[in-house]
C-alpha cells in the first residue's frame, strides 16, 4: 500500500504555517493508484461502496497530479510542529532559489497518522 498523501491550502497562508488554524484549511486526500485503473473502475467501486453509506463517497474521484518543480523537506515530529518549518520555507528557502510560491502544500505521510502526534 503506498503512503497516504494530502494536498492542503488556506486562503491566507499564515493559517497553515504560523497560526495553524486548521478550521481555515482545505484538503484533498490522495491515494496512488495503478496506471491501468480508469474512471469506470472508480465508478464501479463507488457503486459497490454505496451500500456502506460512506459520508464523502460522492467526492471520490480519479485525477492526475502534475506539480512541476518542487521544494521538499522531511519533517520529523508531531504534525502541529510543522508550521515554523513551512513558514521558513515560504519566507526564505523558496525565494532564495528563485521559484515563486504557487500551488498547494503536498504532504506524504510516511508514518501512521494515528500515532503521529506521539513523541518519537
Protein Blocks (a to p, Z undefined) as FASTA:
>chain_A
ZZdddddddfblmlmmmnopaklpccdddddddfklcfklmmmmmmmmmmnopaklmmgc
cddddebjadddddedjfklmmmmmmmmmmmmmmmnopacedjdddddfbdfklmmpcZZ
